[in-house]
């Protein structure tokens, strides 16, 4: 875990460097040097598009080299989506490590491949299925969880299809010709089985409790216990923070209802005891 924290810190520093502005690039021939800058405010950001439809008709290549529409990986369970690129050694690694930590967190309670899936799409159209397969082998070995290989998919695709999915999710990134890297934000998002975006979680660490509530919500009652459903009723999602917070009014409603029920049960019990006590005297 200590390694993960150090890695995340380095990734943050790396991300800061990627967003640097005004990097000079030598011109060609008599062309004067030009400036290749990335505007983090416009070129690299994440606009939450809750309830937006992921284009499931777009085709991608899985880690085995098989081409299929994105719909192949949807339809049964909620899906966690993450869009790094596989050759990245900074922020992307921290994001994927964060997903791996989430998947094996006991507080999540849900099992990958049974209750939910993870779909990873590289934002670099030059990356191949072989590279995706290598990345998958690495994370499957680290997880060591039966069935995880059936639930976590590592995809590559053409730029037009990658951009279509990223645009639908409000995920804006920028290619940096200076260092042949991609500048991008850090986040994962959860989609319903039909591909509707339901929740975003920002950063590189994803709290299992919040994700569990989001999965229960995205699963439309098909996953999660009754306790999860009640807990979800008492919490509300804050899109600005990307977290679930206590819904005080709903909590008061629950307590108020519980109080009325308990009071009613007490009154009924008391009346029964009084009747039972009075019966022998009337005989």
Secondary structure, 3 states (H helix, E strand, C coil): CHHHHHHHHHHHHHHHHHCCCCEEECCCCCCCCEEECCCCCCCCEECCCCCCECCCCCEEECCCCCEEEHHHHCCCCEEEEECCCCCCCCHHHHHHHHHHHHHCCHHHCCCECCCEEEEEECCCCCCCHHHHHHHHHHHHHHHCCCCHHHHEEEEECCHHHHHHHHHHHCEECEEECCCCEEECCCEEEEECCCCEEEEEEECCCCCHHHHHHHHHHHCCCCCCCHHHHHHHHCEEEECCCCEEEECHHHHHHHHHHHHHHHHHHHHHHHHHHHHHHHHHHHC
